[in-house]
Structures are given as structure tokens and as C-alpha cells.
């Protein structure tokens, strides 16, 4: 049986003066300890994974989609005429095209993520929550919030167990059954530079929670590993993936006979 984390909720005193977003070395807080099973544990579902049916968005999902899209439009300075999710994907494609380099696109996506939250929330989470229990508590918290609040973007997902660098395992992972964002964008480059790398940067640098994302471009699933640091970009296999078969740009190149070298997505 996997031991559950035991801790007492601390009382926080938040500073009234806002601080600029910066990455800082986190100090350990010895008063709080999280206990995790040292052996590999089984998946823990917070959303029923037995059902593979398409996720049906509700009123809250529509609100989150509209809110996220508005922040994207504010960053980009342009909006699509298409409604709903299809319009969002057009905005994302324009954001991808606007960046002169992949790094510019990633930085723009990070700014969008930061704009979704009040500055004091991000700052104080990193200062007061992230250090608790050596970071395990924060990793499990954000995993659950991600699984519950991001289904409108990614589709059905569930919390599962992650192997941590110290050899233990905790329920700080999120498994996305079939990522709607990847499937609708049809692009490895968009996945990498507007989602995977910016999201890893956001959680690691601004929330104080290490994150490794492992998209599977064969079945469109994705594994979030909170509490695990991502590999170096030169060692990240996701950045060496070829174009998807459904990618419209790859299809166009094949039709024009330009598929002599298709070992890597040109947007990566």
C-alpha cells in the first residue's frame, strides 16, 4: 500500500509588495515531510481512465478556453474569425509564424502562461509551497490541478505515479490519453515550442516545480512528470521527431516532391 503524504497546512503571511518574476534557489523547510512509497507504485486515477470517450466541455471549460484565447490574442495582437477551439488553433499557428526564432515563440508562450495568473499567486507559490516536503507536495498539487483544469485543452487525463530521481515514486504525474492540442494543430513544432518547452520553463522557473513532458507523437498521448527535471534540449528525443503524417505542411511538401529529407519537423 502506498503511504499518503502527511503534513499540516502552514499559515502564510503574504507580502503586500509585488516582486518581479525571477527564478531563485529554494530553501528547504525541515518542518514538513512528505512520505512516498520507495517502490514503483500503480497509477492513481482522479479521472476515470476506463472511459476513452471524447471529453465533452461544459460551461467552465468554455470560460477557460475563452480566457486562454484572450491572453493569446493580447500577446499576438491578432485574432481569428473562427469561433471556439478551431479559432484558438489558428491563433497558435499565427503565434508560431510570428516568432523570428523558436526561442522567441517559446518566450511569448511563457508570457501567456504567466498572464493567466495573478503575480502574487505565482510568486508566493514558489516561495512558500514549492519548498514544502522537498518539493513533493507542490508536485502532487499541480498534478491534480492540471488534470482537473486542463481537460478543455488536452482532453481526458488522469493523475498517475511518477518515478522520482531519488528512486521513490509519487502520484505527481498526469497522463493525457490523446492530446487534443496536438491532434488539432497537427504539428510537432507547435507542440514543442508553444506547449512542451514553455510549460516546462513556466513550472520550473516561475512555480519552482520541475517538470518533464513526454509527448508521444505516435498515439498523441502525453506524460507530465512533475518533480522530474527535463533533459537538456540536445538530449531531448522529442526535439528530433519527424513531421506527423497528418501535418498539412508535410503533406504539401510530399505533393511537391520535397520529401527528400523528412527526418525532422522543419519547425523544430
Buried (B, 14 or more C-beta within 10 A) or exposed (E): EBEEBEBEEEEEEEEEEEEEBEEEEBEEBEEBBBBBBEEEBEEBBBBEBEEEEEBEBEEEBEEBBEEBBEBBBEBBEEBBEEEEBEBBBBBBBBBBEBBEEBEEBBBBBBBBBBBEBEBBEBBBBBBBBBBBBBBBBBBBBBBBEBBEEBBBBBBBBBBBBBBBEEEBBBBBBBBBBBBBBBBBBBBBBBBBBBBBBBBBBBBBBBBBBBBBBBBBBEEBBBBBBBBBEBEEEEEBEBBEBBBBEEBEBBBEBBEEEEEEEBEBBEBB
